């Protein structure tokens, strides 16, 4: 091999080594980023979840917390003070595990009062799981006409579990109240014997804590809303649990005018098959001048009140 060829090959090897080093120096930030970014993202997510779990809003001695729980196309609302817990509805069976976990995350150990607005599956489906996971002092059900009594297994399972656990089952009369410290739960109802739809038999509930109030009435439709209004059962409330997941057949203008809510919450599932909330209902809520929150968009909607004012956490 000639000296010139040897020197050429030596130079070529030198440049190849240098090019490999240069290429590595150029690539290593990309490789490092590709490795570190997912790790950093995972670490940030872990820290965020732990941080939000630790900062879960809990009631103090002077506050109450109202949570509209995200249970898909169903209803579930948890109302807590420092000493008491009230559950209104329990979503459907498909979300029972999530419901139980949300109650545990909220620090629930026992439930003082469980209220079922009406025994449709999207309001009572998760209740057997709740009764198996927590002790309860009382279950309140609406007055249901004989022809509308549920024939499915869930409703009977609730009654059987209540009997096994010796939990009283009660149908409250209109204006009957439960006092939980500074929190008052007032039941509102009409004669359901003339209704042929279980939605219209929904039990109304007015919750007050100091000067702050909430109204919820399951899946009331337009005709039963009007019966409530004519019976003088509707009073102004700061917060409204929108009836029937925001269906077009609920939340009529006269009903909203009587309640005059500042804030409304719609419990509904993302991309649900019913088209809830309906544009007509949303327009009426907008016309009523209230801010609207939705569990399909906002997840759990949580209110904290000191009895004078409230804020969304």
RAFENBEL-V596857 format. One record per pair of residues at least 12 apart in sequence whose ideal C-beta (glycine too) atoms are under 10 Angstrom apart, sorted by the first residue. I is the first residue (numbers start at 0). J is the second residue. If there is no record, write none. Layout:
BEGIN
i = {I/I}
j = {J/J}
END
This chain:
BEGIN
i = {52/54/55/55/55/55/55/55/56/56/56/56/56/56/56/56/57/57/57/57/57/58/58/58/58/58/58/58/58/58/58/58/58/58/59/59/59/59/60/60/60/60/60/61/61/61/61/61/61/61/62/62/62/62/62/62/62/62/62/62/62/63/63/63/63/63/63/63/63/63/63/63/63/63/63/63/63/63/63/63/63/63/63/64/64/64/64/64/64/64/64/64/64/64/64/64/64/64/65/65/65/65/65/65/65/65/65/65/65/65/65/65/65/65/65/65/65/65/65/66/66/66/66/66/66/66/66/66/66/66/66/66/67/67/67/67/67/67/67/67/67/67/67/67/67/67/67/67/67/68/68/68/68/68/68/68/68/68/68/68/68/68/68/68/68/68/68/69/69/69/69/69/69/69/69/69/69/69/69/69/69/69/69/70/70/70/70/70/70/70/70/70/70/70/70/70/70/70/70/70/70/71/71/71/71/71/71/71/71/71/71/71/71/71/71/72/72/72/72/72/72/72/72/72/72/72/72/72/72/72/72/72/73/73/73/73/73/73/73/73/73/73/73/73/73/73/73/73/73/73/73/73/74/74/74/74/74/74/74/74/74/74/74/74/74/74/74/74/74/74/74/74/74/74/74/74/75/75/75/75/75/75/75/75/75/75/75/75/75/75/75/75/75/75/75/76/76/76/76/76/76/76/76/76/76/76/76/77/77/77/77/77/77/77/77/78/78/78/78/78/78/78/78/78/78/78/78/79/79/79/79/79/79/79/79/80/80/80/80/80/80/81/81/82/82/82/82/82/83/83/83/83/83/83/83/83/83/83/83/83/84/84/84/84/84/84/84/84/84/84/84/84/84/84/85/85/85/85/85/85/85/85/85/85/85/85/85/86/86/86/86/86/86/86/86/86/86/86/86/86/86/86/87/87/87/87/87/87/87/87/87/87/87/87/87/87/87/88/88/88/88/88/88/88/88/88/88/88/88/88/88/88/88/88/88/88/89/89/89/89/89/89/89/89/89/89/89/89/89/89/89/89/90/90/90/90/90/90/90/90/90/90/90/91/91/91/91/91/91/91/91/91/92/92/92/92/92/92/92/92/92/93/93/93/93/93/94/94/94/94/94/95/95/95/95/95/95/95/95/96/96/96/97/97/98/98/98/98/98/98/99/99/99/99/99/99/100/101/102/102/102/102/102/103/103/104/105/105/107/107/107/108/108/109/109/109/109/110/110/110/110/110/110/110/110/110/110/111/111/111/111/111/111/111/111/112/112/112/112/112/112/112/112/112/113/113/113/113/113/113/113/113/113/113/113/113/113/113/114/114/114/114/114/114/114/114/114/114/114/114/114/114/114/115/115/115/115/115/115/115/115/115/115/116/116/116/116/116/116/116/116/116/116/116/116/116/116/116/116/117/117/117/117/117/117/117/117/117/117/117/117/117/117/117/117/117/118/118/118/118/118/118/118/118/118/118/118/118/118/119/119/119/119/119/119/119/119/119/119/119/120/120/120/120/121/121/121/121/121/122/122/122/122/122/122/123/123/123/123/123/123/123/124/124/124/124/125/126/126/126/126/126/126/126/127/127/127/127/127/127/127/127/128/128/129/129/130/130/130/130/130/130/130/130/131/131/131/131/133/134/134/135/135/135/135/135/136/136/136/137/137/137/137/137/137/137/138/138/138/138/138/138/138/138/138/138/139/139/139/139/139/139/139/139/139/139/139/140/140/140/140/140/140/140/140/140/141/141/141/141/141/141/141/141/141/141/141/141/142/142/142/142/142/142/142/142/142/142/142/143/143/143/143/143/143/144/144/144/144/144/144/144/144/145/146/146/146/147/147/147/147/147/147/147/147/147/148/149/169/170/170/170/171/171/171/171/171/171/171/172/172/173/173/173/173/173/173/173/173/173/173/174/174/174/174/174/175/175/176/176/177/177/179/179/180/181/181/181/181/182/182/182/182/182/183/183/183/183/183/183/184/184/184/184/184/185/185/185/185/185/185/185/185/185/186/186/186/186/187/187/187/187/187/187/187/187/187/187/187/187/187/188/188/188/188/188/188/188/188/188/189/189/189/189/189/189/189/190/190/191/191/193/193/193/194/194/194/194/196/196/196/196/196/197/197/198/198/198/198/198/198/198/198/198/198/198/198/199/199/199/199/199/199/199/199/199/199/200/200/200/200/201/201/201/201/201/201/201/201/201/201/201/201/202/202/202/202/203/203/203/203/203/203/203/203/203/203/204/204/204/205/205/205/205/205/206/206/206/207/207/207/207/208/208/208/208/208/208/209/209/209/209/209/209/210/210/210/210/210/210/210/211/211/211/211/211/211/211/211/211/211/211/212/212/212/212/212/212/212/212/212/212/213/213/213/213/213/213/213/213/213/213/213/214/214/214/214/214/214/214/214/214/214/214/214/214/214/215/215/215/215/215/215/215/215/216/216/216/216/216/216/216/216/216/216/217/217/217/217/218/218/218/218/218/218/219/219/219/219/219/219/219/220/220/220/220/220/220/220/221/221/221/221/221/221/221/221/221/221/222/222/223/223/223/224/224/224/224/224/224/224/224/224/224/224/225/225/225/227/227/227/228/228/228/228/228/228/229/231/232/233/233/233/233/233/233/233/234/234/234/235/235/235/235/235/235/236/236/236/236/236/236/237/237/237/237/237/237/237/237/237/237/238/238/238/238/238/238/238/238/238/238/238/238/238/238/239/239/239/239/239/239/239/239/239/239/239/239/239/239/240/240/240/240/240/241/241/241/241/241/241/241/241/241/241/241/241/241/241/241/241/242/242/242/243/243/243/243/243/243/243/243/244/244/244/244/244/244/244/244/244/244/244/244/244/244/245/245/245/245/245/245/245/245/245/245/245/245/245/245/245/245/245/245/245/246/246/246/246/246/246/246/246/246/247/247/247/247/247/247/247/247/247/247/247/248/248/248/249/249/249/249/249/250/250/250/250/250/250/250/250/250/250/250/251/251/251/252/252/252/252/254/254/255/255/255/255/255/255/255/256/256/256/258/258/259/259/259/260/260/260/260/260/260/261/261/261/261/261/262/262/262/262/262/262/262/262/263/263/263/263/263/263/263/263/263/263/263/264/264/264/264/264/264/264/264/264/264/265/265/265/265/265/265/265/265/265/265/265/266/266/266/266/266/267/267/267/267/268/268/269/269/269/269/270/271/275/275/276/276/276/281/290/292/297/299/300}
j = {104/312/104/105/106/299/301/312/79/105/106/299/301/302/303/312/79/81/105/106/303/78/79/80/81/82/83/84/105/106/182/208/303/304/80/81/303/305/80/81/82/180/181/80/81/181/209/304/305/306/79/80/81/181/208/209/303/304/305/306/309/78/79/80/81/83/85/179/180/181/182/206/207/208/209/211/213/302/303/304/305/306/309/77/78/79/80/81/84/105/106/208/301/302/303/304/309/312/77/78/79/85/87/182/206/208/211/213/215/238/240/264/300/301/302/303/304/309/311/78/79/86/101/102/104/105/299/300/301/302/303/312/87/215/238/240/241/264/265/266/292/293/294/297/298/299/300/301/302/86/87/88/89/90/94/97/98/101/102/105/125/266/294/298/299/300/301/90/94/97/98/101/266/267/268/269/293/294/295/297/298/299/300/88/89/90/91/93/94/95/97/98/101/121/122/124/125/266/268/294/299/90/91/93/94/97/98/121/266/267/268/269/271/294/295/90/91/93/94/121/244/266/267/268/269/270/271/272/273/275/294/295/88/89/90/91/92/93/94/98/119/120/121/122/123/124/125/244/266/267/268/294/87/88/89/90/91/115/116/117/119/121/122/123/215/217/218/240/241/242/243/244/265/266/267/294/87/88/89/90/91/94/97/98/101/102/121/122/124/125/126/129/266/294/299/88/89/114/116/204/206/213/215/240/264/266/300/98/101/102/105/107/110/299/301/111/112/114/179/182/184/204/206/208/213/215/302/102/105/106/107/110/111/179/182/111/179/180/181/182/208/180/181/111/179/180/181/182/109/110/111/112/136/177/178/179/180/181/182/184/102/105/106/107/108/109/110/111/112/113/133/135/136/179/110/111/112/113/114/137/139/177/179/182/184/204/206/98/102/107/110/111/112/113/114/115/125/126/129/133/135/138/112/113/114/115/116/122/139/184/202/204/206/213/215/217/240/113/114/115/116/117/119/121/122/123/124/125/126/201/204/215/217/218/240/266/102/113/114/115/121/122/123/124/125/126/127/128/129/130/153/157/120/121/122/123/124/125/126/128/129/266/268/119/120/121/122/123/124/125/153/268/120/121/123/124/125/126/127/128/153/120/121/124/125/268/121/124/125/128/268/124/125/126/127/128/129/131/132/125/128/132/125/128/124/125/126/128/129/132/125/128/129/131/132/133/132/299/125/128/129/132/133/132/133/299/299/301/129/132/133/133/134/133/134/135/136/129/130/132/133/134/135/136/137/138/166/134/135/136/137/177/179/182/184/135/136/137/138/139/169/177/179/184/126/129/130/133/135/136/137/138/139/140/157/161/166/168/137/138/139/140/141/169/171/177/184/186/202/204/206/215/217/138/139/140/141/154/157/168/201/202/217/139/140/141/198/200/201/202/203/204/215/216/217/218/219/240/242/140/141/143/147/149/191/196/197/198/199/200/201/202/216/217/218/219/140/141/143/147/148/149/151/153/154/157/197/200/217/149/151/153/154/197/198/200/201/217/218/243/149/151/153/154/218/244/266/267/268/197/198/201/217/218/266/140/149/151/153/154/156/157/151/153/154/157/153/138/153/154/156/157/160/161/152/153/154/155/156/157/159/160/156/160/157/160/156/157/159/160/161/163/164/166/156/160/163/164/164/164/166/160/161/164/166/167/166/167/177/161/166/167/168/169/171/177/157/158/160/161/164/166/167/168/169/170/167/168/169/170/171/175/177/184/186/202/204/154/157/158/161/168/169/170/171/202/170/171/186/188/191/197/200/201/202/203/216/217/170/171/172/173/188/189/190/191/192/200/202/170/191/194/197/200/202/190/191/192/193/194/195/197/200/192/192/194/195/191/192/194/195/196/197/198/199/200/197/197/186/186/188/202/184/185/186/187/188/202/204/186/188/185/186/187/188/189/190/202/203/230/232/186/187/188/205/232/187/188/205/207/204/206/206/208/208/207/208/209/306/206/207/208/209/306/205/206/207/208/209/212/204/205/206/207/213/203/204/205/206/207/212/214/232/234/202/203/204/205/202/203/204/205/214/215/216/227/230/231/232/233/234/200/201/202/203/204/216/227/230/232/203/223/226/227/229/230/232/226/230/223/226/222/223/226/220/222/223/226/218/220/222/223/248/217/218/216/217/218/219/220/222/223/242/243/246/248/249/217/218/219/220/221/222/223/224/226/227/217/218/219/223/215/216/217/218/219/220/223/224/227/242/243/249/215/216/217/219/215/216/217/219/223/224/227/232/233/242/216/217/240/232/233/234/236/258/236/238/240/234/236/237/306/302/304/305/306/307/309/304/305/306/307/308/309/237/304/305/306/307/308/309/236/237/238/261/302/304/305/306/307/308/309/234/235/236/237/238/239/258/260/304/309/236/237/238/239/240/260/262/264/302/304/309/227/232/233/234/235/236/237/238/239/240/242/257/258/260/236/238/239/240/241/242/264/266/232/233/239/240/241/242/243/249/254/258/240/242/243/249/242/243/244/246/248/249/242/243/248/249/250/251/254/242/243/246/248/249/250/251/242/243/246/247/248/249/250/251/253/254/248/251/242/249/254/242/243/248/249/250/251/253/254/255/257/258/251/253/254/254/257/258/251/253/254/256/257/258/253/257/257/253/254/255/256/257/258/259/257/258/259/256/257/258/259/260/261/257/258/259/260/261/262/258/259/260/261/262/289/302/304/308/309/258/260/261/262/263/264/289/290/292/300/302/304/309/311/254/255/258/259/260/261/262/263/264/265/284/287/289/291/260/263/264/265/266/255/260/263/264/265/266/267/275/276/280/281/284/289/291/292/293/254/265/280/265/266/267/273/275/276/277/280/265/266/267/268/271/273/274/275/276/277/280/293/294/295/263/264/265/266/267/273/274/275/276/277/278/279/280/281/283/284/291/293/295/265/267/273/274/275/276/277/279/280/273/274/275/276/277/278/279/280/281/282/283/277/279/280/275/276/277/280/283/263/265/276/277/279/280/281/282/283/284/287/279/280/283/282/283/286/287/283/287/280/283/284/286/287/288/289/283/286/287/287/289/287/288/289/284/287/288/289/290/291/287/288/289/290/309/289/290/291/292/300/302/309/311/276/280/281/284/285/287/289/290/291/292/293/289/290/291/292/293/294/297/300/302/311/280/281/284/291/292/293/294/295/296/297/300/292/293/294/295/300/293/294/295/296/294/295/293/294/295/296/295/295/293/295/291/293/295/293/311/311/311/312/312}
END
